[in-house]
Amino acid sequence: MEEQQLSKADLAKKLKTSKSYITQLFIGDKLINLSLLARIQTVFNVSFEIVLK
């Protein structure tokens, strides 16, 4: 977010979710789901690998 100078409100808009949901993720009140994780990959042009052990 810092590199792209995005606020939580900007991020919420790009991820098509609410600012309050983003805030809840940041403070740990909510858990991220796979759908949002996929959208984050697109917004930030990164990829995540989930490894089950």
N, C-alpha and C positions, 0 to 999 in steps of 0.2 A: 504494500500500500504506500509506503514511504517513497519508494522509487518512482511510482506512478503518481504520487501526490494525490492519493485518493482519501477522502474522508469516509467515515462509516456510512454516511448517507449516499455518497457516490458509489461505494461498493454495493450497498443494498440495491441501488437502482440497476447497476450492471448485472447483478445476480438475480434480479427480479424477485426480491424479497423485501421485507420491511427493515427499516433501520433498527427497530426495537429487537428484531430477531438477531441481527448482526451484533448488537450490543450484548444480548444474552449469551451468544456464542463466546464473545470476548471475555465475559466475566465467569463463564463456566456454568451458567444456569441451563443451557441447552446443549445437546450433543449434535454434532454435524451428521447429516445423512448423506448417502451416496449420491443422490441427485444434486445436492448443493456442491459436493466435492467435485463432481464432473463439471459443473458450471464454473467453479473456481479455476479449474485447469484451463478452461477456455479463456477466461478473463485475463489470467496472468501468464498464459502460454507456458504452463508447466505441466508435469505429469507426476502422478502419485502411483506408488506400487503398494498394494496391500498383500502382506505375506501372512499366511496362517501357519502357526506352528503347533 
